[in-house]
Amino acid sequence: MTIRVGIVGTGGISRAHHRTYTAVGGFEIVAVCDIVKSKANEAADKWGVPRKHVFTSYNKMLEMDEIDTVSVCTYNQGHRRPTVAALNAGKHVFCEKPMAATLPDATAMVRAAKASGKILQIGIHSTFNPRLQFAKKVIDSGLLGDIYYSESTGGSRRRNPGRTFIYKKTAGAGAIVDVGVYNMHDSLYAMGYPKPVRVSAITEDCISQQDPQFKGIMDVEEFGVAWVRFDNGGVMVFKISWVVHQDSLGPSFCLGKEAGISLNGPVVYADAYTNDLKKLVKSEGLTAEANPPEGMTTIQFSGFPEVDVWQAQITAFREAVKADTPSPILPEGVLLTNVIMDGIFRSHAAGKEIAVRVPEI
């Protein structure tokens, strides 16, 4: 079965989509859409798409019966409309991260996916890292017990991307939605998607505003920190940056009542190297080193396969489409990142902790 793809938006990320579809196999790019016809034509020529299947209207493109799935590669503020239209047209959708720039847009996308019964997968490729997958299995095994505190961190010291990423009209927000969605989602995913209920946050753009190329032009945040309370009583501290006076904002980790885990390793901190964990390590084909081997110990793991996470996410998407199974990354789970991000911006504006609510789907 060859899965026929229509690509909406021919910017830089579309090239990564095309490259990965080609690398994993089982896909054929059959249509291209961009509001700038010359860009659409250029992409079509490079990808071997006939000019008769080049569009400036995604609605026109979606009239093609030949299309099975749609890649949404527009800027953040342009995710909702083509995604909803494609799902309503009976097409599966692979949409770049973040799901959307706003909570209402993300909610509409998830509702459309549920109503259509089609797959909506968001391109959070970091979730397919074997180390994170193993960390989730450790957490799912119950080794940590109830998680009462976690930290989700990421970002860089000086990496303002510029371009459409720094304007609300195109990106919706800055570092939080651009790169923060990776570590935020990965932490939520590893913990089983706890539901956020309250958020207290700050955002900042002071360092970028000292740079002449961004001053007075950029209107999104370069840095964000949030205190997120969940309905299960747990708490997550979220930290992200494009630009900051620090090499690192620290690791991502979870603290449970029975043990803790660093998601970046992963590394387990426990009172003993239990038989259950030993069995899990063996079943995954990994090697573990417990130091010390008895009593309270720190357990490090090795033997993880080298995985191209871009190819892994597209392979998972391909297999879900072929088998007509749920999205490998549940859109209802990704929606929680939009709930938290919406809370971050409202909390910062209000200068206090605010309540958040997960929409009914």
Secondary structure, 3 states (H helix, E strand, C coil): CCEEEEEECCCHHHHHHHHHHHHHCCEEEEEEECCCHHHHHHHHHHHCCCHHHEECCHHHHCCCCCCCEEEECCCHHHCHHHHHHHHHCCCEEEEECCCCCCHHHHHHHHHHHHHHCCCEEEECHHHHCHHHHHHHHHHHCCCCCCEEEEEEECCCCECCCCHHHHCHHHHCCCHHHHCHHHHHHHHHHHCCCCCEEEEEEEEECCCHHHCCCCCCCCCCCCEEEEEEEECCCCEEEEEEECECCCCCCCCCEEEECCEEEECCCCEEEECCCCHHHHHHHHHCCCEEEEECCCCCEEEEEECCCCCCHHHHHHHHHHHHHHHCCCCCCCHHHHHHHHHHHHHHHHHHHHCCCEECCCCCC
